[in-house]
């Protein structure tokens, strides 16, 4: 009777058959790996159709690194500008409050004074 694995004895083949059936998560992991490989092959094929070369070379890696560095620098600059504008708005708000207090004090001193309001 020919066996499917000629180099192993029948008892070894039985052990391998039983042990592989005892671990269904191995089958799931293998199918996940195969699925990921098929997905990668499909992406490679689609990119090849689009004329995109997915092979990494030193220039692409350097370009990617510099692009990321540039974007991060822009992000930090924008964050700094937002912080500065927020501080400026706080200063302006304090000035507005100070002027409102001055107007209130002045109107208490000059009873005939009536505030016109803000002119836009």
C-alpha positions as CSV (number, residue, x, y, z in Angstrom):
1,X,0.0,0.0,0.0
2,X,1.7,3.2,-1.1
3,X,1.7,6.1,1.4
4,X,1.4,9.8,0.8
5,X,4.7,10.5,2.6
6,X,7.2,7.8,1.6
7,X,10.0,8.9,3.9
8,X,7.9,8.6,7.1
9,X,6.7,5.4,8.8
10,X,3.0,4.8,9.0
11,X,3.0,5.6,12.8
12,X,4.8,8.9,12.1
13,X,2.3,9.7,9.4
14,X,-0.6,8.9,11.8
15,X,0.9,11.2,14.4
16,X,1.3,14.1,12.0
17,X,-2.2,13.6,10.7
18,X,-3.7,13.5,14.2
19,X,-1.6,16.4,15.5
20,X,-2.5,18.7,12.6
21,X,-6.2,18.0,13.1
22,X,-5.8,18.8,16.8
23,X,-4.9,22.4,16.0
24,X,-7.6,24.0,13.9
25,X,-6.1,27.5,14.6
26,X,-3.1,26.5,12.5
27,X,-5.4,26.0,9.5
28,X,-6.9,29.5,10.2
29,X,-3.5,31.1,10.4
30,X,-2.4,29.4,7.2
31,X,-5.5,30.5,5.4
32,X,-5.0,34.1,6.8
33,X,-1.4,34.0,5.5
34,X,-2.6,32.7,2.1
35,X,-5.3,35.4,2.0
36,X,-2.8,38.2,2.8
37,X,-0.4,36.8,0.1
38,X,-3.2,36.8,-2.5
39,X,-4.2,40.3,-1.5
40,X,-0.6,41.5,-1.9
41,X,-0.3,39.8,-5.3
42,X,-3.5,41.5,-6.4
43,X,-2.3,44.9,-5.2
44,X,1.0,44.3,-7.0
45,X,-0.8,43.4,-10.2
46,X,-3.1,46.4,-10.0
47,X,-0.1,48.7,-9.3
48,X,1.7,47.2,-12.2
49,X,-1.3,48.0,-14.4
50,X,-1.2,51.6,-13.2
51,X,2.5,51.8,-14.0
52,X,3.5,52.1,-10.4
53,X,6.8,50.4,-9.4
54,X,6.5,49.0,-5.9
55,X,10.1,47.9,-5.6
56,X,11.8,49.9,-2.9
57,X,15.0,51.6,-3.8
58,X,17.2,54.0,-1.9
59,X,15.8,57.1,-3.6
60,X,12.2,56.2,-2.8
61,X,13.1,55.5,0.9
62,X,14.9,58.8,1.1
63,X,12.0,60.7,-0.5
64,X,9.5,59.0,1.8
65,X,11.6,59.9,4.9
66,X,12.1,63.5,3.8
67,X,8.4,63.9,2.9
68,X,7.4,62.6,6.4
69,X,10.0,64.9,8.0
70,X,8.6,67.9,6.0
71,X,5.0,67.1,6.9
72,X,5.9,66.8,10.6
73,X,7.8,70.1,10.5
74,X,4.7,71.7,8.9
75,X,2.5,70.2,11.6
76,X,4.8,71.6,14.3
77,X,4.9,75.0,12.7
78,X,1.1,75.1,12.4
79,X,0.7,74.0,16.0
80,X,3.0,76.8,17.1
81,X,1.0,79.3,15.0
82,X,-2.2,78.2,16.6
83,X,-0.7,78.5,20.1
84,X,0.6,82.0,19.2
85,X,-2.8,83.1,17.8
86,X,-4.5,81.7,20.9
87,X,-2.2,83.8,23.1
88,X,-2.9,86.9,21.0
89,X,-6.6,86.3,21.3
90,X,-6.3,86.1,25.1
91,X,-4.3,89.3,25.1
92,X,-6.9,91.0,23.0
93,X,-9.7,89.7,25.3
94,X,-7.9,91.1,28.3
95,X,-7.5,94.4,26.6
96,X,-11.2,94.4,25.7
97,X,-12.1,93.6,29.3
98,X,-9.8,96.4,30.6
99,X,-11.4,98.9,28.2
100,X,-14.9,97.8,29.2
101,X,-14.0,98.4,32.8
102,X,-12.6,101.9,32.0
103,X,-15.8,102.8,30.1
104,X,-17.9,101.6,33.1
105,X,-15.8,103.7,35.5
106,X,-16.0,106.7,33.2
107,X,-19.8,106.3,32.9
108,X,-20.1,106.3,36.7
109,X,-18.1,109.5,36.9
110,X,-20.0,111.2,34.0
111,X,-23.6,110.4,34.6
112,X,-24.7,112.2,31.3
113,X,-22.4,109.9,29.3
114,X,-24.2,107.2,27.3
115,X,-22.3,104.5,25.6
116,X,-23.0,104.4,21.8
117,X,-21.9,100.7,21.5
118,X,-19.5,99.1,19.1
119,X,-19.4,100.5,15.6
120,X,-18.8,97.7,13.1
